[in-house]
């Protein structure tokens, strides 16, 4: 059976390629995404890139406060006009990367985040939410399917890397659904997925752990085809003897390549590297 063809709504504005706009027009997918964040009457929800309000229409009136952060001036004005009579909806006409969560909510740790985000800035948006304290309570995002695969990738696979380690080390991640290209207008060139990210609460890593982990993963996956022992010697100026001691302390065979180790091993190794005694 051929895929269901959705009509092109008459009221859709022209998408701006420079802003990565593809409007989600399938109402069933819209509802499923909103259900995935489990909106409740006491929740504050940040919607990133609401566009023409595909998700907004299912959220407005169901949560205590809905903050819409939209960079496009015309779409922000359209949303502000549409929800002018609803005091629970606030429109912020800015780049989400320039909006600190503390400016839009008094309790970032309770905030839920949702969005059909521009795929060209997926990673910056993800890490702007995850490399902070406190983190939002829950994050549900539409992303490029290839990026979702990389976030969810287990150790040992070809595309397992810094993104998987960075996200999985601080949050539980799951795929809500895959989304057909035909659910959007204009039809994008790539396939999409919706992912749910639930940051660990309380956090399992200290701020120092996270800094050390980021330093290690950056070094490891810039040279992912090398053995881990070679990477550590180069990046941390360790001797062969130092590397052997570090490997024993972390319980790791550093002859292996970085992609063979799960996030917890990266955490263990980052702690050993940070805390090892230095020569006077």
C-alpha positions in Angstrom: 0.0 0.0 0.0 1.5 3.4 -0.9 2.1 5.9 1.9 -0.8 8.2 2.8 -0.4 11.5 1.0 -1.2 14.6 3.2 -2.5 17.8 1.6 -0.5 20.9 1.6 -2.4 23.2 4.0 -3.4 26.5 2.4 -2.4 28.6 5.4 1.2 27.4 5.6 3.8 30.2 5.1 6.7 29.7 2.8 9.4 27.8 4.7 12.8 29.5 5.1 15.6 27.1 4.2 18.1 29.3 6.1 16.2 28.6 9.3 15.8 24.9 8.6 12.0 25.1 8.5 9.9 22.0 7.7 6.4 22.2 9.1 4.9 19.1 10.6 1.4 18.8 9.2 0.3 15.3 10.3 -2.1 15.8 13.2 -1.7 12.2 14.4 2.1 12.6 14.7 1.6 16.0 16.4 -0.6 14.4 19.1 1.8 11.5 19.6 4.7 13.9 20.2 2.8 15.9 22.7 1.6 12.8 24.5 5.3 11.7 24.8 6.0 14.6 27.1 3.0 13.8 29.3 1.8 17.4 29.7 -0.1 18.1 32.9 -2.0 21.1 34.4 0.8 22.0 36.7 3.6 21.8 34.1 5.7 24.6 32.6 6.7 23.6 29.0 9.2 25.2 26.7 8.5 24.6 23.0 11.5 25.2 20.8 10.7 26.4 17.2 6.9 26.2 17.3 6.7 27.5 13.8 3.0 27.5 12.8 1.9 25.9 16.0 1.7 22.3 15.0 2.5 21.1 18.6 1.4 24.3 20.3 -2.3 23.8 19.4 -2.2 20.5 21.3 -0.4 21.9 24.3 -2.1 25.3 24.9 -4.7 25.0 27.6 -3.4 21.7 28.9 -0.4 23.1 30.9 0.0 25.8 33.5 2.5 27.8 31.3 3.7 27.4 27.8 6.7 29.3 26.6 7.2 29.4 22.8 10.7 30.4 21.6 10.6 31.2 17.9 13.4 32.9 15.9 11.3 33.7 12.8 9.9 37.2 13.3 6.8 36.6 11.2 6.0 33.3 12.8 6.5 34.7 16.3 4.2 37.6 15.5 1.6 35.2 14.1 1.8 33.0 17.3 1.6 36.1 19.6 -1.6 37.2 17.8 -3.1 33.8 17.8 -2.6 33.3 21.6 -3.0 36.9 22.7 -6.1 36.0 24.7 -4.4 33.1 26.5 -2.3 34.4 29.5 -0.7 30.9 29.9 1.1 31.2 26.6 4.2 33.4 26.2 6.0 34.0 22.9 9.8 34.8 23.0 11.0 36.0 19.6 14.7 35.0 20.0 17.2 32.3 19.1 16.8 29.5 21.7 20.6 29.3 22.1 20.5 32.9 23.4 17.8 32.3 26.0 18.9 31.1 29.4 16.3 28.8 31.0 16.6 30.9 34.2 15.1 33.9 32.3 12.0 32.0 31.3 11.3 30.0 34.4 12.0 30.1 38.1 12.4 26.3 38.3 14.5 25.0 35.3 14.7 21.5 36.9 10.9 21.1 36.6 10.7 22.4 33.0 9.6 20.1 30.2 11.1 20.8 26.7 9.5 19.9 23.4 10.2 20.8 19.8 10.5 20.1 16.1 13.9 21.7 16.0 16.0 22.8 13.1 18.2 19.8 12.2 21.3 22.0 11.5 21.6 23.0 15.1 20.4 19.8 16.8 23.7 19.2 18.7 24.1 22.7 20.0 20.5 22.7 21.3 20.9 19.3 22.9 24.1 20.3 24.7 22.8 23.7 25.7 20.1 21.7 27.6 22.3 19.0 28.9 25.5 20.8 29.7 23.9 22.9 32.4 22.7 22.6 36.0 20.0 22.0 36.7 18.8 20.2 33.6 15.2 20.2 32.4 13.0 17.5 33.8 12.3 15.9 30.4 13.1 16.7 26.7 11.2 15.4 23.7 12.6 16.5 20.3 12.1 15.7 16.7 15.6 15.2 15.2 17.1 13.8 12.0 16.9 10.0 12.2 20.6 9.7 11.7 21.2 11.8 14.8 18.7 9.8 16.8 20.6 6.7 15.8 23.9 8.2 16.9 22.4 9.3 20.3 21.0 5.8 21.0 23.9 3.8 19.5 25.4 1.2 21.8 29.2 0.8 22.3 30.9 -1.3 19.6 28.9 0.1 16.7 30.5 2.1 13.9 28.7 5.4 14.6 29.0 5.2 18.4 30.8 8.3 19.5 31.0 11.4 21.6 27.3 12.2 21.1 26.1 8.9 22.5 28.6 9.0 25.4 27.7 12.6 26.3 24.0 12.1 26.3 23.8 8.6 27.7 26.1 9.5 30.6 23.7 12.1 32.0 20.2 10.9 30.8 18.0 8.0 29.9 17.2 8.1 26.2 14.6 6.3 24.1 13.1 6.6 20.6 9.4 7.5 20.7 8.9 7.0 17.0 10.2 7.3 13.5 8.5 9.9 11.3 8.0 9.7 7.6 9.2 12.5 5.3 5.6 12.8 4.1 4.5 14.2 7.5 6.2 17.5 6.7 5.8 20.4 4.2 8.0 21.0 2.4 9.1 17.4 2.3 12.6 17.2 3.8 15.5 15.3 2.3 16.1 13.3 5.4 14.1 10.9 7.6 13.2 12.0 11.2 12.8 10.5 14.6 11.4 11.7 17.9 13.6 11.0 21.0 12.7 11.3 24.7 15.6 12.3 26.9 15.1 12.1 30.7 18.1 13.6 32.6 19.2 11.6 35.7 17.6 13.1 38.8 19.5 13.4 41.0 22.5 13.7 38.7 24.9 10.7 38.9 27.9 12.8 38.0 29.5 15.8 39.7 30.2 18.9 37.7 33.9 17.9 37.9 33.0 14.5 36.5 31.2 16.0 33.6 34.0 18.4 32.7 36.5 15.5 32.8 34.2 13.3 30.7 33.8 16.0 28.0 37.6 16.4 27.8 38.1 12.7 27.5 35.4 12.0 24.9 36.6 15.0 22.8 40.1 13.6 22.7 39.0 10.0 22.2 36.7 10.4 19.2 38.8 12.9 17.4 41.2 10.0 16.9 38.7 7.1 17.1 40.7 4.8 14.8 43.7 4.8 17.2 44.1 2.5 20.3 43.0 4.2 23.5 46.5 3.9 24.9 47.9 5.9 22.0 45.2 8.6 22.4 45.9 9.0 26.1 49.6 9.3 25.6 49.1 12.0 23.0 46.2 13.9 24.7 47.3 13.7 28.3 51.1 13.5 27.8 51.3 10.1 29.6 54.2 7.7 29.5 53.7 4.0 28.6 53.9 3.2 32.3 51.3 5.9 33.2 48.9 4.5 30.7 49.3 1.0 32.1 48.6 2.3 35.6 45.5 4.2 34.4 44.2 1.2 32.6 44.5 -1.0 35.6 42.8 1.6 37.9 39.9 2.0 35.5 39.6 -1.8 34.8 40.1 -1.2 31.0 42.1 -2.8 28.3 43.4 0.3 26.6 44.7 -1.6 23.6 41.0 -1.4 22.4 39.6 1.5 20.4 37.4 4.1 22.1 34.2 3.0 20.4 34.4 -0.4 22.2 33.7 1.1 25.7 30.3 2.0 27.1 29.6 5.4 28.7 30.3 4.1 32.2 33.8 3.1 31.3 34.4 6.6 29.9 33.2 8.0 33.2 35.5 5.6 35.2 38.5 6.5 33.0 37.8 10.2 33.2 37.8 10.0 37.0 41.0 8.1 37.1 42.7 10.5 34.8 41.5 13.5 36.8 42.4 12.1 40.2 45.7 10.4 39.4 48.8 11.6 41.3 51.0 14.1 39.5 54.7 14.2 39.6 56.0 17.0 41.8 
